[in-house]
């Protein structure tokens, strides 16, 4: 979460967006924006998404775990074991 907060903070700085601006555009308090920039895990993930939306990065959030390499490998192992178990 800390890395996510740092990435959000850097994205804001790159765009020249202040905490006040983000607060106004999201309807979140400045305290919540500060917590998000610190990666506070007590903040709702929906609030993180609201900030990402203002930054134009909401689609990046949708890509989380989209390419689940480990999950696919585990699934392939399971599928292969079923296949080999049914053959004579």
TAHURA-V94398 format. One record per run of one state. SS is the DSSP state (h for helix, s for strand, l for the rest). FROM is the first residue (numbers start at 1). TO is the last residue. If there is no record, write none. Layout:
ss:from:to
SS:FROM:TO
SS:FROM:TO
//
This chain:
ss:from:to
l:1:1
h:2:15
l:16:18
h:19:26
l:27:29
h:30:38
l:39:44
h:45:54
l:55:57
h:58:62
l:63:68
h:69:86
l:87:88
//
